[in-house]
Amino acid sequence: MTGTHNSWRAMIARCTNSSHKFHQHYLDKGISVCPEWYDFNSFAADMGEREDGMTIERIDNSKGYYADNCRWATRKEQANNRSSNVIVSVKGEDLTLAQAADKYDVPYAVIVSRHAAGWASEDIISKPRKQKLIATFKGITQNLKQWSKDTGIPYMTLVSRFKKGCEGTQLFKGVTL
């Protein structure tokens, strides 16, 4: 059996079989297959051969499976076409949060947290600023990695304290220099 045939069989099953594990996303929502596509040869004539790594995608997820609404797509393309995606308009272009993260090279988690915090769409794509992890104690200023070596306090402990706003003796609690 070919990949094209496997995709066809899976499409028919999820749209017709109430026992299929994804029936609630297809059959229960009224997503159907056009009558012509119940014949594999008609389906294959419209869609062509499926390339490795591709899956069948409905361009408009509210509509069913038929030639003008389907294409072969990568899993990433499909993930960006989900109805549950959050769409933002950035520089005049509508993008999912994942697409914005990819396009503007900003970590996805940063984009998601900024969006959730209510940041404007144009601002969520700004590059995260690296916080300088530098502290001064007893007149000596150096980065936290060096402080960790000098004090024996684990680096991540110092970072955690630093990010909580600890300074001086709070930051270096339990250490005598």
C-alpha positions in Angstrom: 0.0 0.0 0.0 1.3 3.5 -0.8 1.4 6.5 1.4 -1.3 8.1 -0.7 -3.6 5.1 -0.2 -2.9 5.1 3.6 -3.9 8.8 3.8 -7.0 8.1 1.8 -8.1 5.2 4.0 -7.4 7.3 7.2 -9.4 10.2 5.8 -12.4 8.0 5.0 -12.2 6.3 8.4 -12.1 9.5 10.5 -15.1 11.0 8.6 -17.3 7.8 8.6 -16.4 5.6 11.5 -17.9 6.5 14.9 -15.3 4.2 16.5 -12.3 6.0 15.0 -10.2 7.6 17.7 -10.6 11.1 16.2 -14.2 10.9 15.1 -15.1 13.8 17.5 -12.9 16.1 15.4 -14.4 15.0 12.0 -17.5 12.9 11.9 -19.1 14.5 15.0 -18.4 18.0 13.5 -19.9 17.2 10.2 -16.6 17.0 8.3 -17.3 14.9 5.2 -15.6 13.5 2.2 -16.9 14.5 -1.2 -18.8 11.6 -2.9 -16.1 11.3 -5.7 -13.4 10.7 -3.2 -14.9 7.5 -1.9 -13.2 6.0 -5.0 -9.4 5.9 -4.4 -8.6 6.5 -8.1 -10.6 9.7 -8.2 -8.9 10.9 -5.0 -5.5 10.0 -6.4 -6.3 11.7 -9.7 -7.2 15.0 -7.8 -4.4 14.9 -5.2 -1.5 13.2 -6.9 1.0 11.1 -5.1 1.8 11.9 -1.5 5.4 12.7 -0.9 7.2 11.3 2.2 6.6 13.5 5.2 3.4 15.0 3.9 -0.2 14.6 5.1 -3.6 15.6 3.7 -4.7 19.0 4.9 -8.0 20.8 4.6 -7.2 24.4 3.7 -10.4 25.6 5.4 -10.8 23.5 8.5 -14.5 24.2 8.7 -15.1 22.5 5.4 -14.8 18.9 4.3 -12.5 16.9 2.1 -12.7 17.8 -1.6 -10.2 18.9 -4.3 -10.4 22.6 -3.9 -10.1 22.4 -0.1 -7.2 19.9 0.2 -3.5 19.8 -0.3 -0.5 17.8 0.8 1.2 19.6 3.7 4.0 19.0 6.2 3.1 18.5 9.8 4.5 21.9 10.6 2.2 23.5 8.0 -0.7 21.5 9.4 0.1 22.7 12.9 -0.1 26.3 11.7 -3.5 25.7 10.1 -5.3 24.5 13.3 -8.5 26.3 14.3 -7.2 26.5 17.9 -4.1 28.7 16.8 -3.8 32.2 18.1 -3.4 34.6 15.1 -1.6 37.9 15.5 -1.0 40.6 13.0 2.6 41.6 12.8 3.9 44.2 10.4 0.8 43.8 8.3 1.0 40.0 8.1 -1.3 37.5 10.0 0.8 34.8 11.7 0.3 32.1 14.3 2.3 32.6 17.4 4.6 29.7 16.2 5.1 31.4 12.8 5.9 34.7 14.5 8.5 33.0 16.7 10.1 31.3 13.6 10.0 34.4 11.4 11.4 36.8 14.0 13.7 34.3 15.7 12.2 34.8 19.2 11.7 31.8 21.4 8.1 30.5 21.2 7.7 30.4 25.0 8.6 34.2 25.0 6.0 35.0 22.3 3.3 33.0 24.1 4.0 34.5 27.5 4.0 38.1 26.0 0.8 37.4 24.2 -0.8 36.0 27.3 0.3 39.1 29.2 -1.5 41.3 26.7 1.5 42.7 24.8 0.7 44.4 21.5 1.3 42.2 18.5 4.2 44.3 17.2 5.9 44.1 20.6 5.8 40.4 21.1 8.4 39.9 18.4 11.1 42.1 19.9 14.2 40.2 20.8 14.4 39.2 24.5 17.0 41.2 26.3 19.6 39.2 28.1 19.7 40.3 31.7 23.2 40.9 32.9 23.9 38.7 35.8 26.4 40.9 37.6 26.5 41.6 41.3 28.5 43.7 43.6 29.4 42.4 47.1 32.0 44.0 49.5 33.2 46.3 46.8 33.8 43.6 44.2 31.7 43.5 41.0 31.7 40.3 38.9 29.3 38.0 37.1 27.4 35.3 38.9 29.4 32.5 37.4 32.5 33.9 38.9 30.7 34.5 42.2 29.6 30.9 42.2 33.2 29.7 41.8 34.4 32.1 44.5 31.7 31.4 47.1 30.8 27.8 46.4 27.1 28.7 46.1 25.6 26.9 43.2 25.2 29.1 40.1 21.5 28.5 39.7 20.9 29.3 43.4 22.6 32.7 42.8 20.6 33.2 39.6 17.3 32.4 41.4 18.1 34.8 44.3 19.3 37.5 41.8 16.0 37.3 39.8 14.0 37.6 43.0 15.8 40.9 43.6 18.2 39.8 46.3 21.3 41.9 46.7 24.4 42.0 48.9 24.1 39.8 51.9 20.8 38.4 50.8 22.3 37.2 47.6 25.3 35.6 49.3 23.5 34.3 52.4 25.7 32.0 54.5 29.0 33.1 52.9 31.7 35.0 54.5 34.3 36.6 52.2 
